[in-house]
Amino acid sequence: MQPDANKLLQATGITTPLIGFYDTPDIAPFAPFVEAKGCFFSAYDDWLQGRSVILSEESFTCMGSGYWLCGVESIPRDKFVAFLAKKEGLKASSELIEQWLDNQKPYLKENQYVVVGPLKEEQYEYLKTITFYVNPDQLSLLITGAGYDNSLVNGFPVIARFGSGCSQLSASFDNLKAPLAIIGAMDAAMRQHLPPEILAVTVTTTMFEQLCTLDENSFLHKAFWKKLKRARAGIHQT
């Protein structure tokens, strides 16, 4: 059952709708749909209006989303490497891009479709990750929240990893069943579709469940956050 995020959103002041990454056999429950043009983050405003984007092996929006989310190599690998390394200059050499591709595999779909769009409570079993679109203050709260129920024994649960915005929705996670979070929207190619002050935190469902249990004993109801809210409101204590 999908956890109730209302208390978390109210405490953090997050008003932007949460966006889900679904791996589903049936697209009907996710209607209405929008056809994204090029980078599927061009649908950001449509997501906020309740519309979803569908991706599959037969229908994807760009070579990045086709590769990272559907496993489709729409152009030969050598051309893909040349585009990333030489045309866009994302790493110092083609060899480094090759190594990155060898070690960062695409998301492996379980069902026919990937759907990105507003959360659908009745489709929780197909939900893989949830993305919060936030300002830097809210980002800091979610990062703190990600560590609230987790020790550092197996590494810190928050990841900041090189990759396209679409890869950070799923492929960049080492384990989608573990409580993990990725700092996203760090890809210059997709940021043109977001407001300049907005960043992203994408979390697995297990991390989402942890975040939704943050209560009055947590930092969300303590002095640091209260002081920050007062400072942002222009209220300064002497």
VMD Tcl script that draws the C-alpha trace (Angstrom):
set ca {
  {0.00 0.00 0.00}
  {1.31 3.45 -0.92}
  {2.26 5.43 2.19}
  {0.65 8.79 2.91}
  {3.15 11.56 2.10}
  {0.94 14.46 3.17}
  {2.60 15.02 6.56}
  {6.06 14.91 4.98}
  {5.07 17.39 2.27}
  {3.45 19.72 4.76}
  {6.44 19.64 7.12}
  {8.95 20.30 4.32}
  {6.82 22.83 2.46}
  {7.04 20.82 -0.76}
  {4.12 21.77 -2.99}
  {5.26 20.33 -6.33}
  {3.45 17.04 -7.08}
  {5.48 13.88 -6.62}
  {6.39 12.10 -9.85}
  {6.56 8.32 -10.13}
  {8.59 6.00 -12.34}
  {6.43 2.97 -13.10}
  {7.27 -0.34 -14.76}
  {3.83 -1.56 -15.79}
  {2.00 -3.99 -18.10}
  {-0.99 -1.67 -18.48}
  {-0.93 2.04 -19.30}
  {-4.66 2.69 -19.00}
  {-4.63 3.65 -15.27}
  {-2.08 6.41 -15.97}
  {-4.14 8.45 -18.44}
  {-4.23 11.21 -19.52}
  {-0.99 11.18 -21.49}
  {1.24 13.69 -23.20}
  {3.74 13.05 -25.99}
  {7.05 14.54 -24.89}
  {9.17 16.22 -27.55}
  {12.84 15.25 -27.49}
  {13.97 15.09 -23.85}
  {11.02 13.71 -21.91}
  {11.61 16.24 -19.14}
  {9.94 18.63 -21.56}
  {6.80 17.10 -20.04}
  {7.61 18.59 -16.60}
  {4.76 21.12 -16.73}
  {2.42 18.42 -18.03}
  {3.32 16.18 -15.07}
  {2.34 18.98 -12.74}
  {-1.02 19.14 -14.55}
  {-1.64 15.42 -14.05}
  {-0.44 13.99 -17.38}
  {1.99 11.10 -17.87}
  {4.61 10.03 -20.45}
  {4.77 6.49 -21.84}
  {8.05 4.85 -22.90}
  {8.65 1.47 -24.51}
  {11.06 -0.22 -26.91}
  {8.85 0.97 -29.77}
  {8.23 4.49 -28.46}
  {10.77 6.63 -26.62}
  {11.55 10.32 -26.72}
  {15.32 10.49 -27.33}
  {18.28 8.13 -27.62}
  {19.08 8.69 -23.92}
  {15.66 7.66 -22.62}
  {15.53 4.80 -25.12}
  {18.87 3.49 -23.89}
  {18.68 4.12 -20.13}
  {15.02 3.29 -19.55}
  {14.19 0.78 -22.29}
  {17.57 -0.77 -23.16}
  {17.37 0.27 -26.82}
  {20.59 1.19 -28.64}
  {19.08 3.47 -31.26}
  {22.50 4.37 -32.69}
  {25.72 2.31 -32.82}
  {27.73 2.42 -29.62}
  {30.75 4.10 -31.24}
  {28.53 6.96 -32.39}
  {26.92 7.18 -28.95}
  {30.38 7.38 -27.35}
  {31.55 10.02 -29.85}
  {28.43 12.10 -29.22}
  {28.94 12.08 -25.44}
  {32.73 12.44 -25.38}
  {33.54 14.59 -28.40}
  {30.44 16.50 -29.41}
  {29.21 17.26 -25.89}
  {32.53 16.90 -24.05}
  {31.08 15.12 -21.02}
  {34.31 13.28 -20.21}
  {37.95 13.84 -21.09}
  {38.15 10.93 -23.52}
  {36.13 8.35 -25.38}
  {37.83 5.67 -23.27}
  {36.32 7.15 -20.11}
  {32.86 7.16 -21.68}
  {33.39 3.52 -22.69}
  {34.35 2.62 -19.11}
  {31.33 4.46 -17.76}
  {28.96 2.65 -20.14}
  {30.55 -0.69 -19.24}
  {29.93 -0.06 -15.56}
  {26.58 1.76 -15.71}
  {23.99 -0.54 -17.21}
  {20.54 0.52 -18.47}
  {17.43 -0.15 -16.43}
  {16.10 -3.65 -17.07}
  {12.33 -3.48 -17.53}
  {10.08 -6.12 -15.99}
  {6.96 -5.23 -17.98}
  {6.07 -3.76 -21.36}
  {5.93 -0.07 -20.46}
  {7.68 2.58 -18.46}
  {5.39 5.40 -17.36}
  {6.63 8.64 -15.77}
  {4.02 10.87 -14.23}
  {1.91 11.71 -11.17}
  {1.55 9.08 -8.45}
  {-1.33 6.63 -8.79}
  {-2.01 5.09 -5.40}
  {-3.70 1.98 -6.81}
  {-0.61 1.25 -8.99}
  {1.89 1.15 -6.11}
  {3.00 -2.40 -6.91}
  {4.46 -1.14 -10.20}
  {6.13 1.94 -8.72}
  {9.95 1.81 -8.75}
  {11.04 5.32 -7.74}
  {9.53 8.61 -6.65}
  {10.97 12.01 -7.52}
  {10.63 15.12 -5.39}
  {11.20 18.40 -7.27}
  {12.46 20.78 -4.63}
  {14.41 23.93 -3.77}
  {17.83 23.67 -2.07}
  {16.38 24.01 1.45}
  {13.98 21.16 0.83}
  {16.78 19.14 -0.77}
  {18.74 19.44 2.47}
  {15.76 18.13 4.44}
  {15.29 15.10 2.22}
  {18.99 14.24 2.37}
  {18.87 14.44 6.15}
  {15.71 12.35 6.11}
  {17.38 9.71 3.95}
  {19.94 9.15 6.69}
  {17.49 9.28 9.60}
  {16.80 5.53 9.74}
  {20.07 4.38 8.14}
  {23.60 3.97 9.47}
  {26.77 4.25 7.41}
  {27.59 0.54 7.74}
  {26.79 -0.18 4.11}
  {27.52 3.29 2.75}
  {25.54 6.51 2.92}
  {22.08 6.08 1.39}
  {22.31 9.25 -0.73}
  {24.02 9.06 -4.13}
  {25.20 11.84 -6.45}
  {26.21 10.16 -9.69}
  {27.18 11.30 -13.19}
  {24.52 10.52 -15.74}
  {21.57 11.77 -17.73}
  {18.48 13.00 -15.95}
  {16.53 9.97 -17.18}
  {19.18 7.49 -15.99}
  {18.92 8.99 -12.51}
  {15.28 7.88 -12.31}
  {16.22 4.19 -12.23}
  {19.43 2.98 -13.91}
  {21.74 4.87 -11.52}
  {20.49 2.91 -8.51}
  {22.56 -0.12 -7.55}
  {19.57 -1.74 -5.84}
  {16.01 -0.53 -6.36}
  {14.81 -2.55 -3.38}
  {17.17 -0.85 -0.91}
  {16.42 2.45 0.88}
  {18.38 4.77 -1.41}
  {18.13 8.31 -2.76}
  {19.77 10.05 -5.72}
  {20.35 13.78 -6.07}
  {19.06 14.34 -9.58}
  {18.33 17.02 -12.15}
  {22.08 17.62 -12.40}
  {22.13 17.04 -16.16}
  {22.48 20.30 -18.10}
  {20.71 18.76 -21.10}
  {17.43 18.41 -19.18}
  {17.62 21.38 -16.81}
  {16.27 23.76 -19.46}
  {12.89 22.16 -18.83}
  {12.91 22.90 -15.09}
  {12.68 26.20 -13.21}
  {16.26 27.31 -12.41}
  {15.80 27.02 -8.63}
  {14.49 23.44 -8.80}
  {16.56 20.31 -8.09}
  {15.43 16.73 -7.71}
  {15.68 13.91 -5.21}
  {14.67 10.50 -6.52}
  {14.08 7.73 -3.98}
  {13.27 4.05 -4.02}
  {9.94 2.93 -2.60}
  {11.61 1.64 0.58}
  {13.23 5.04 1.12}
  {9.89 6.72 0.37}
  {8.27 4.63 3.07}
  {10.95 5.68 5.56}
  {10.59 9.35 4.71}
  {6.83 9.18 5.16}
  {7.28 7.91 8.73}
  {9.29 10.95 9.89}
  {7.35 12.21 12.91}
  {7.37 14.92 15.57}
  {10.54 13.47 17.10}
  {12.50 14.08 13.90}
  {14.46 17.13 12.72}
  {11.42 18.28 10.73}
  {9.93 19.56 13.98}
  {13.09 20.80 15.69}
  {14.97 24.08 15.98}
  {17.26 23.96 12.92}
  {14.39 23.77 10.43}
  {12.26 26.25 12.35}
  {15.11 28.78 12.37}
  {15.71 28.29 8.64}
  {12.02 28.86 7.87}
  {12.07 32.06 9.92}
  {15.20 33.25 8.13}
  {13.62 32.62 4.73}
  {10.57 34.57 5.86}
  {12.81 37.48 6.83}
  {12.22 36.98 10.54}
  {15.50 37.36 12.41}
  {15.91 36.84 16.12}
  {18.24 39.06 18.12}
}
mol new
graphics top color blue
foreach p $ca { graphics top sphere $p radius 0.5 }
foreach p [lrange $ca 0 end-1] q [lrange $ca 1 end] { graphics top cylinder $p $q radius 0.2 }
display resetview
